[in-house]
Amino acid sequence: MQPTPEPASAPRPSPRLPGGDREIESLAEFDEIAAGGSLAGCRVQAIDLMARTTALTACDATGAVFLGCLMEPSAADAMRAAGALVFPPVPGLPFDPYRGLLHTPEELFAGLSEGGYEATPDARAYEWFQETKADGDVFSSMLRAIHDDAISDALAELLVSARVVGVMGGHAMARGTTAYEGAARLGRSLARAGFTVATGGGPGAMEAANLGAYASVFRDEMLDEALELLAKAPSFTPSVTEWARAAFHVRERWPSGGASVGIPTWFYGHEPPNAFATHLAKYFANATREDGLLARSNAGVIFLPGAAGTLQEIFDAATPNYYESRGEPAPMILVDHDHWTKRLPAWPLLQALARGRSMESRIALVDGVEEAPDALRGFSPSGV
C-alpha cells in the first residue's frame, strides 16, 4: 500500500540537485544547512531571510541562487559579492512566482471570511492574469512561466513515490446530487486503498473526489454528514463565497482530513479551486496543467461523466497510451455506459483506437461509479 502525500506543513528532506546541490524551501532547512557554514550551490526559494543577515554573511555562497527571498539590502549585496545570484521578490503580485511548495486551500482562500471570494489571493491572481495575458508583456509572461515551473517542481517532489489515480469529471456536478455522492465515495474508496487521489482541483466531480479522500480518515458517517452540510450551497454559482464557506465549515468541523491533490488552472478562472484538495498545484497555463495531471496519474485514470473538458482529457490520456511514450499504458476507466456510448460516444472511438495495441487490455467501461475501484484493481497484477 502506497502512502498518500504528507501534509504540506510536514518537513521533508531538501531535494538533491545535480552535483550535490540542494533546494532550500523552508526557514528550518535554511538554518540547518547554513549552520554548516556553506550555501554553495544551493537554490533558496521564497524564504523570509530578513532576520538571517548574520547567518548569510557567514556562509560561503559560491554558486548559490536566491529566488524571491526577502533579505536586508546589505545581505543581498554580500551574497552577490560572494558569487551568488539574487532574484528579488517582485512587488505587487498576488502570487509568488518563486514558490517552493504547492498552494494550500487556506492560502488561496485567505480573506474569504472577511471580504468574500473577490478579496482572496486566488481571485486576485485571476484578475492579474486577465489583465496581463493579452498585453504581450514579456515580463508578465516570464513570471507566469517561472511560477508554473516552480509548481511542476513542487508537484514532482510531492508525488515522487505515490501511486496516483486521476479522477476526471465535469465541474457542473452539483452538491446534493446522487452523482456527487458517488464521486465522493469513489474518492474515499481509492484513498483507503492506498492510492493518492488527483483531480483537476475544481468544483463538481473534482471536488467530490477530493472530499472523499479528505473523508477517508474519519468514520463512515462523517461523509454522510458532510454531504448534507455541503448540499446547502449546491454550486459555485451564483456565489463562490457561499460555496467556499460551506466547504471550510466542513473542514473546521472535521480538521486534518486525508491528503489528496488538486491541479486547477487560472485559465478557467470562473471555476474556483476546491477546499478539500490538501495540495493545490494551480497553474496559469492550462496545457501544462492538463499534461501534468494526466502524466502523474501513474496508477490509472477514472473518467466520470463530463462534457468537452472531460472528453478532451480522455484522448489526452489515450495518446501516450497508444504510443507508449510514457511506458506501459496506464489503465483508463470510463464510468456510465449511456453517457460514453450515446450522449458523448467516446467509448467506441477509444475501443477502435486501442484495438490490436497493448492499451486494449487497459481500458474499461463500467455502468456505475461503485464498480470503478474493482475495475482498477483488476488491472493491477497484485490486485491492489
Secondary structure, DSSP 8 states (H G I E B T S, - for coil): -------TTS-----B-GGG-BEE-SHHHHHHHHTTTB-TT-EEES-B-TT-HHHHHTSB-TT-EEES-B--HHHHHHHHHTT-EEE---TT-SS-TT-SS-B-HHHHTTTHHHH-GGGSHHHHHHHHHHHHTTS--HHHHHHHHHHHHHHHHHHHHHTTT--EEEEE--TT--TTSHHHHHHHHHHHHHHHTT-EEEE-SSSTHHHHHHHHHHHTTS-HHHHHHHHHHHTTS--SSS-HHHHHHHHHHHHHHS-S----EE--BGGGTTS---SS-SEE--BS-HHHHHHHHHHT-TTEEEE-S-SHHHHHHHHHHHHHHHHTTTSS---EEEE-HHIIIIIS-HHHHHHHHHTTSGGGGGEEEESSGGGHHHHHHHTSTT--
